[in-house]
Amino acid sequence: MILRKLAAGLIGAAALMTISGAAHAEKLRLLTWGGYAPDNVVQLFEKENPDINVEVTLSNNEEIIAKLRATGGAGFDLAQPSHDRILAAQKEYDIYKPMDLTKINTATMQDNLLEAVKANTTIDGKVYAVPHQWGTSGLIADISKAPNVKGWGDLCDPQYKGRTSMRLKRTILLGTAFSLGKDPFALYADKAGYQKMLDEVTDKLIACKSNVKTYWNGGDDLSTLLLSGEVIASETWDSTAFKLYGQNKNLVYVPPATGALAWIDTFAIPRKGKADDAAYKWINFVLRPDIVKLMSDSTGAISAVKGGVDLLPDDKKAAVKVAFDDKAMANLKFFANIPPGLEDMEGKALERIKAATSN
């Protein structure tokens, strides 16, 4: 009886210790894009770091800024804004803290991507982000039905009336500007010139509305439209196109003739984050080749580590090689830092397009 009570007591104590340990586990709150914290990766991380619980909030560039701006950089421990969305937001809202590069295995990162992000996110000699994944925005076409799609303007070609799609976000404004012979990035310092360009782009996209079957919001929406054949050409993220190529070899990513728009998604630490050490552990964890393979399978994007393309799943690696030759790679147009105020101007242009009646 005494032994039985002692055993019960020990079991009870162990259970209390387990509950207590779980209650005191550090929480790592991620503010990230869909696919950047897949369940299998989170589970592996928590298994290797049983003292850390990962909490994932899915977001996008606009929402990341809005959420951190509203709290002064509180509520999250690690965020993943794109490389061009950090400098202005930091200068205007002070929502991030400098990165401690000594705690990050930067030697595994592709040198040009690391240097590009550092150049874009350095303020007063302090670096506010490092690269994670990169990719481009361009076009996707069903080459069995729209073999001649080569540029942004082709989405408005009358022969594809009612069978194209695009996302009503700033990317389509920039792409359309390039198709009209403009360089929007060169106009960033000239607000009047940028507004004039936006007016031309807005008129073009309003006139194009009759060509658009529907505006897509996410990769799943677009995938359904393309796989069903309702849409035969669209603006797209390359990662979505690479996934679709694995399902239908006629759905091919097309870098626009004026150059695909290239982005780098980063890691940045919110100013009032409470789990910096856990954040650095997560960054280093997802840079490991074995984890990169899992992550790339989830996102379809290319990791910023050296040899990132080779770590893609075979079907996506094949899609990259079909889409990009050396000329297309050399023609990439990397997003430039957005000056304060320009996104408001773009937002008004997008609202005008959304509200306009199709022709």
Stockholm file with secondary structure:
# STOCKHOLM 1.0

chainA/1-359         MILRKLAAGLIGAAALMTISGAAHAEKLRLLTWGGYAPDNVVQLFEKENPDINVEVTLSNNEEIIAKLRATGGAGFDLAQPSHDRILAAQKEYDIYKPMDLTKINTATMQDNLLEAVKANTTIDGKVYAVPHQWGTSGLIADISKAPNVKGWGDLCDPQYKGRTSMRLKRTILLGTAFSLGKDPFALYADKAGYQKMLDEVTDKLIACKSNVKTYWNGGDDLSTLLLSGEVIASETWDSTAFKLYGQNKNLVYVPPATGALAWIDTFAIPRKGKADDAAYKWINFVLRPDIVKLMSDSTGAISAVKGGVDLLPDDKKAAVKVAFDDKAMANLKFFANIPPGLEDMEGKALERIKAATSN
#=GR chainA/1-359 SS CHHHHHHHHHHHHHHHHHHHHHHTCEEEEEEECTTSSCHHHHHHHHHHCTTEEEEEEECCHHHHHHHHHHHTSCSCSEECCBGGGSHHHHHHHCCEECCCGGGSCGGGBCHHHHHHHHHHHEETTEECCEEEEEEEEEEEEETTTCTTCCSGGGGGCGGGTTCEEECSSHHHHHHHHHHTTCCGGGGTTCHHHHHHHHHHHHHHHHHTGGGEEEECCSHHHHHHHHHHTSCSEEEEEHHHHHHHHTTCTTEEEECCTTCCEEEEEEEBEETTCSCHHHHHHHHHHHTSHHHHHHHHHHHCSEESBTTTGGGSCHHHHHHHHHHCCHHHHHTCEECCCCCTTHHHHHHHHHHHHHHSCCC
#=GC SS_cons         CHHHHHHHHHHHHHHHHHHHHHHTCEEEEEEECTTSSCHHHHHHHHHHCTTEEEEEEECCHHHHHHHHHHHTSCSCSEECCBGGGSHHHHHHHCCEECCCGGGSCGGGBCHHHHHHHHHHHEETTEECCEEEEEEEEEEEEETTTCTTCCSGGGGGCGGGTTCEEECSSHHHHHHHHHHTTCCGGGGTTCHHHHHHHHHHHHHHHHHTGGGEEEECCSHHHHHHHHHHTSCSEEEEEHHHHHHHHTTCTTEEEECCTTCCEEEEEEEBEETTCSCHHHHHHHHHHHTSHHHHHHHHHHHCSEESBTTTGGGSCHHHHHHHHHHCCHHHHHTCEECCCCCTTHHHHHHHHHHHHHHSCCC
//
